[in-house]
Amino acid sequence: SLMHNLSTFVKEYQDKDDSLKSLLQKAFSKLVKDSENLEKRQKPIGSSTACVASICKHDLRLKYANFGDSAMVIISRKSSESIDSLGVSFETKPLQRGFNWPYQLTLYPSGSSEFESDDVETSTEPINLKTGDIVMVLTDGVLDNFSSKKLVQIVKRTLDSEPVKLCSSKTEVARILAEEVALEARTHSEDPNNKSPFSKESAKMGYSH
């Protein structure tokens, strides 16, 4: 898969000067090449947005590459160690040709492919993280259903919950956070009365959603 390829390349090239944008290109090119050797009924078909981030564990400097309307949100403590001070310190912007028409990496049924790598949004300079920052990489299925402000509320509530307080590792905390965000996005998507960011944008464009 695309993300499996990308994960492999990030690990292989982490000590080299390859940008995340070029690694995303390598991962997609490998997916295209691998599909050439498959029978027609086995060939992958479809399209995807992509967002990838890399953090240097030595100096907490983050780089990212974003293509389409996936997103990366950094949530930081603004003034103290208190959970109440958490807020959005950075958020990527969606890359779209038009409303609900994001840039995507695409494999067509004909066998051809498309990836306009020049349109990938990348960090021009590494972002300096602080200890305790929360980096969330999300698909549009999250932020289409609620705002980043609501995302912060979910993070605050989850971090203050009993299951998180009983966690023995940051990995476990990350898993619980991811599950809570995904569950909240699903709940919002199934609520016909939810005035989501996507439904509000749809209304602006004259569509009912």
C-alpha positions in Angstrom: 0.0 0.0 0.0 1.0 3.6 -0.3 1.5 4.2 3.4 3.4 0.9 3.8 5.8 2.0 1.1 6.1 5.5 2.6 6.8 4.1 6.0 9.6 1.9 4.6 11.2 4.8 2.7 11.0 7.2 5.7 12.9 4.6 7.8 15.5 4.0 5.0 16.1 7.6 4.3 15.8 9.2 7.7 19.5 10.0 7.9 19.6 11.4 4.4 18.6 14.6 2.9 15.5 13.3 0.9 12.5 15.5 1.6 9.2 14.0 2.6 7.8 15.2 -0.7 10.3 13.2 -2.6 9.7 10.1 -0.4 5.9 10.4 -1.1 6.8 10.5 -4.8 9.0 7.4 -4.3 6.2 5.5 -2.4 3.6 6.3 -5.1 6.0 5.3 -7.9 6.7 2.0 -6.2 2.9 1.4 -5.9 2.5 2.1 -9.6 5.4 -0.1 -10.6 4.3 -3.0 -8.3 0.8 -2.9 -9.8 2.2 -3.4 -13.3 3.0 -7.0 -12.4 -0.5 -7.8 -11.2 -3.3 -9.3 -13.1 -6.0 -6.8 -14.2 -8.5 -7.9 -11.5 -5.8 -7.5 -8.8 -4.6 -4.1 -9.8 -5.3 -1.4 -7.2 -7.7 1.3 -8.5 -8.6 4.5 -6.8 -7.3 7.8 -5.3 -6.1 9.1 -2.0 -4.9 12.2 -0.3 -1.8 11.9 1.8 -0.2 13.6 4.8 3.0 12.6 6.4 5.1 14.0 9.3 8.5 13.3 10.6 9.9 14.3 13.9 13.6 14.3 14.8 13.8 12.8 18.3 17.1 14.6 19.1 15.8 18.2 18.7 12.0 17.8 18.3 12.0 19.4 14.9 9.1 18.4 12.7 8.8 18.3 8.9 5.7 17.5 7.0 4.2 17.0 3.5 0.5 17.3 2.8 -1.4 16.6 -0.5 -5.1 17.1 -0.7 -7.5 17.7 2.2 -5.9 15.5 4.8 -4.4 17.5 7.6 -1.9 17.9 10.4 -2.8 19.7 13.6 -0.4 20.5 16.4 -1.9 21.1 19.8 0.2 22.8 22.4 0.0 24.1 26.0 -0.2 27.8 25.6 0.8 29.0 29.1 1.2 26.3 31.6 1.3 22.5 32.2 -2.5 22.5 32.6 -4.6 20.6 30.1 -7.0 23.6 30.1 -4.3 25.7 28.3 -4.2 23.4 25.3 -4.9 25.0 21.9 -4.1 24.7 18.2 -0.6 26.1 17.5 -0.4 24.9 13.9 -2.8 23.6 11.3 -2.3 22.7 7.6 -4.7 24.1 5.0 -6.6 21.8 2.5 -5.3 21.7 -1.0 -8.2 21.6 -3.5 -8.9 22.5 -7.1 -12.4 23.5 -6.0 -15.0 22.7 -3.4 -14.9 19.0 -2.5 -12.3 18.4 -5.2 -9.0 17.8 -3.4 -5.7 17.0 -5.1 -5.2 13.2 -4.9 -2.7 10.5 -5.9 -4.7 8.4 -8.5 -4.5 5.0 -10.1 -6.9 4.8 -13.0 -8.6 1.6 -14.3 -6.7 2.1 -17.6 -3.4 1.5 -15.6 -2.3 5.2 -15.9 -1.6 7.2 -12.8 -1.6 10.9 -11.7 0.3 12.7 -8.9 0.9 16.4 -9.3 3.9 16.5 -6.9 4.5 20.2 -7.5 1.3 20.9 -5.6 2.4 19.1 -2.4 2.4 21.5 0.6 5.7 21.1 2.6 7.3 22.7 5.6 9.7 25.3 4.2 11.4 25.2 7.6 11.2 22.6 10.3 8.6 23.3 13.0 10.2 23.4 16.5 8.1 21.3 18.8 8.0 21.6 22.6 7.8 18.7 25.1 4.2 17.8 25.5 3.0 19.0 22.1 0.4 16.7 20.4 0.8 16.1 16.7 -2.3 14.7 15.0 -2.3 13.6 11.3 -5.9 13.3 10.1 -7.9 12.4 7.1 -10.7 14.7 5.8 -13.1 12.3 7.5 -12.3 14.1 10.8 -12.2 17.8 10.1 -15.1 17.5 7.6 -17.2 16.6 10.6 -16.0 19.0 13.3 -13.6 21.9 13.6 -10.1 21.9 15.0 -11.5 23.8 18.0 -13.7 20.8 18.7 -10.7 18.5 18.2 -9.0 20.4 21.1 -12.0 19.8 23.3 -11.9 16.1 22.6 -8.2 15.9 23.3 -8.7 17.8 26.6 -11.6 15.5 27.7 -9.7 12.4 26.7 -6.4 13.4 28.5 -8.4 14.1 31.6 -10.2 10.7 31.5 -9.5 7.8 33.9 -8.2 5.4 31.2 -5.5 7.9 30.2 -4.6 8.6 33.8 -4.0 4.9 34.2 -1.8 4.5 31.1 1.7 3.4 31.6 3.1 4.6 28.2 2.7 7.4 25.8 2.0 4.9 23.0 -1.1 3.8 24.9 -2.2 7.4 25.4 -1.8 8.0 21.6 -3.9 5.0 20.8 -6.7 6.1 23.1 -6.6 9.6 21.6 -6.8 8.3 18.1 -9.7 6.0 19.0 -11.6 8.8 20.7 -11.2 11.2 17.8 -12.2 8.5 15.2 -15.3 7.6 17.3 -16.3 11.3 17.7 -15.9 11.9 13.9 -18.1 8.9 13.2 -20.8 10.0 15.7 -20.8 13.5 14.2 -21.1 12.1 10.7 -24.2 10.1 11.6 -25.9 13.0 13.3 -28.4 14.6 10.8 -28.5 17.7 13.0 -24.7 18.2 13.1 -23.7 21.5 11.5 -20.3 20.3 10.3 -17.6 22.3 8.6 -18.4 20.3 5.4 -22.2 21.0 5.6 -21.6 24.7 6.2 -19.2 24.9 3.2 -21.7 22.9 1.1 -24.5 25.4 1.9 -22.2 28.3 0.8 -21.8 26.6 -2.5 -25.6 26.0 -2.9 -25.6 22.3 -2.0 -27.7 20.6 0.7 -25.7 18.1 2.8 
